[in-house]
């Protein structure tokens, strides 16, 4: 239950949630930076920031998904963006909201539904990013349907494995 302090409600888990989300975004930054140096051909295909957004939206709902999307998108744009800053945060905000809304309405708990969610989220993010970039006359790489499908499949495969590892870790901590 929330604790009242000076007319404001405080929730004890909020600070911990923000800490873990920030740590996950930092880990995504490290993964993306490492991939761009070690495997430059894989770096544009794997989007660890989107995986953080989808996990946040699936586990905490649409508000957390939106806020995580904006934060992860800003970090991604500042470090890997082009001439216009703000396109990735906008696309990730919309994807985070959509995934969080779907997670609050449907049971997306198992590996199968999460795989489908990740596939759709990656496709939506890529299409939204391209559309918003075209509005601002920013050139982006043209994704063929095969490239989009392979990008979605790689992100979904990596995401489901990471989500399961995180879920096992938290289950183990709750039992000890």
C-alpha positions as CSV (number, residue, x, y, z in Angstrom):
1,X,0.0,0.0,0.0
2,X,1.2,3.5,-0.7
3,X,2.6,5.5,2.2
4,X,1.3,9.1,2.7
5,X,4.0,11.7,3.3
6,X,3.2,15.4,3.1
7,X,0.1,14.9,0.9
8,X,2.0,12.8,-1.7
9,X,1.7,9.1,-2.1
10,X,4.9,7.2,-2.3
11,X,5.2,3.7,-3.5
12,X,8.2,1.8,-2.1
13,X,8.9,-0.2,-5.3
14,X,9.0,2.8,-7.7
15,X,12.6,3.7,-7.0
16,X,13.7,0.1,-7.4
17,X,11.7,-0.2,-10.7
18,X,13.4,3.0,-12.1
19,X,16.8,1.7,-11.0
20,X,16.3,-1.7,-12.8
21,X,14.9,0.0,-15.9
22,X,17.9,2.4,-16.0
23,X,20.3,-0.5,-15.5
24,X,18.6,-2.4,-18.3
25,X,18.9,0.6,-20.7
26,X,22.6,0.9,-19.7
27,X,23.1,-2.8,-20.5
28,X,21.4,-2.3,-23.9
29,X,23.8,0.6,-24.5
30,X,26.7,-1.7,-23.7
31,X,25.4,-4.5,-25.9
32,X,24.7,-2.1,-28.8
33,X,28.2,-0.4,-28.5
34,X,29.9,-3.8,-28.3
35,X,28.1,-5.1,-31.3
36,X,28.9,-2.1,-33.4
37,X,32.6,-2.6,-32.7
38,X,32.8,-6.4,-32.7
39,X,30.1,-7.4,-35.2
40,X,29.2,-4.3,-37.3
41,X,27.0,-6.3,-39.7
42,X,24.8,-7.6,-36.8
43,X,24.6,-4.2,-34.9
44,X,21.9,-2.6,-37.1
45,X,19.8,-5.8,-37.0
46,X,19.6,-6.4,-33.3
47,X,17.9,-3.7,-31.2
48,X,18.6,-4.3,-27.5
49,X,16.8,-1.0,-26.7
50,X,13.6,-2.3,-28.1
51,X,13.9,-5.5,-26.1
52,X,14.1,-3.4,-22.9
53,X,11.0,-1.5,-24.0
54,X,9.0,-4.6,-24.7
55,X,10.0,-6.3,-21.5
56,X,9.1,-3.2,-19.5
57,X,5.8,-2.9,-21.2
58,X,5.0,-6.6,-20.8
59,X,5.9,-6.6,-17.1
60,X,4.6,-3.2,-15.9
61,X,2.0,-2.0,-18.4
62,X,1.6,0.8,-20.9
63,X,2.8,3.7,-18.7
64,X,6.0,2.0,-17.9
65,X,6.4,0.9,-21.5
66,X,6.0,4.4,-22.7
67,X,8.4,5.9,-20.3
68,X,10.9,3.1,-20.9
69,X,10.5,3.7,-24.7
70,X,11.2,7.4,-24.4
71,X,14.3,6.9,-22.2
72,X,15.7,4.0,-24.3
73,X,15.0,5.9,-27.5
74,X,16.8,9.0,-26.3
75,X,19.8,7.0,-25.2
76,X,19.8,5.2,-28.6
77,X,19.4,8.4,-30.6
78,X,22.1,10.3,-28.7
79,X,24.6,7.5,-29.1
80,X,23.7,6.0,-32.5
81,X,21.2,8.5,-34.1
82,X,21.6,10.6,-37.2
83,X,20.8,14.2,-37.9
84,X,17.4,14.4,-36.3
85,X,17.2,13.4,-32.6
86,X,13.8,12.2,-31.4
87,X,12.6,9.7,-34.0
88,X,13.6,6.6,-32.1
89,X,12.0,7.8,-28.8
90,X,8.8,8.6,-30.6
91,X,8.6,5.2,-32.3
92,X,9.6,3.3,-29.1
93,X,7.0,5.3,-27.1
94,X,4.3,4.2,-29.4
95,X,5.5,0.6,-29.4
96,X,5.8,0.6,-25.6
97,X,2.3,1.9,-25.2
98,X,0.9,-0.6,-27.7
99,X,2.7,-3.6,-26.1
100,X,1.7,-2.5,-22.6
101,X,-1.9,-2.0,-23.6
102,X,-1.9,-5.5,-25.2
103,X,-0.3,-7.0,-22.1
104,X,-2.9,-5.5,-19.8
105,X,-5.7,-6.9,-22.0
106,X,-4.3,-10.3,-23.0
107,X,-2.3,-13.0,-21.3
108,X,1.2,-12.6,-22.9
109,X,3.1,-14.6,-20.3
110,X,4.6,-17.6,-22.1
111,X,7.4,-17.9,-24.7
112,X,4.9,-18.3,-27.6
113,X,2.9,-15.1,-27.0
114,X,6.1,-13.2,-26.1
115,X,7.7,-14.3,-29.4
116,X,4.7,-13.1,-31.4
117,X,4.7,-9.8,-29.4
118,X,8.3,-9.3,-30.1
119,X,7.9,-10.0,-33.8
120,X,5.1,-7.5,-34.1
121,X,6.9,-4.9,-31.9
122,X,10.0,-5.0,-34.1
123,X,8.0,-4.7,-37.3
124,X,5.9,-1.8,-35.8
125,X,9.1,-0.1,-34.6
126,X,10.8,-0.3,-37.9
127,X,7.8,0.8,-39.9
128,X,7.0,3.7,-37.5
129,X,10.7,4.8,-37.5
130,X,10.7,4.8,-41.3
131,X,7.4,6.7,-41.5
132,X,8.4,9.4,-39.0
133,X,11.8,9.7,-40.7
134,X,10.1,10.3,-44.0
135,X,8.0,13.0,-42.5
136,X,11.1,14.9,-41.6
137,X,12.9,14.1,-44.9
138,X,15.5,11.9,-43.1
139,X,17.0,9.1,-45.1
140,X,16.9,5.7,-43.6
141,X,17.9,2.3,-44.8
142,X,15.2,0.7,-46.9
143,X,14.1,-2.6,-45.4
144,X,12.8,-5.2,-47.7
145,X,10.2,-7.5,-46.4
146,X,12.8,-10.3,-46.1
147,X,15.2,-8.0,-44.2
148,X,12.3,-6.9,-41.9
149,X,11.3,-10.5,-41.2
150,X,14.8,-11.6,-40.5
151,X,15.3,-8.6,-38.2
152,X,12.1,-9.4,-36.4
153,X,13.0,-13.1,-36.1
154,X,16.5,-12.4,-34.7
155,X,15.2,-9.9,-32.1
156,X,12.3,-12.2,-31.1
157,X,14.7,-15.1,-30.7
158,X,17.2,-13.1,-28.6
159,X,14.4,-11.4,-26.7
160,X,12.6,-14.6,-25.7
161,X,15.8,-16.1,-24.4
162,X,16.7,-13.0,-22.4
163,X,13.1,-12.7,-21.0
164,X,13.2,-16.3,-19.9
165,X,16.7,-15.8,-18.2
166,X,15.4,-12.8,-16.4
167,X,12.2,-14.6,-15.3
168,X,14.3,-17.5,-14.0
169,X,16.6,-15.2,-12.1
170,X,13.6,-13.4,-10.4
171,X,11.9,-16.7,-9.7
172,X,15.1,-18.0,-8.0
173,X,15.4,-14.8,-5.9
174,X,11.8,-15.0,-4.8
175,X,12.2,-18.5,-3.5
176,X,15.4,-17.8,-1.6
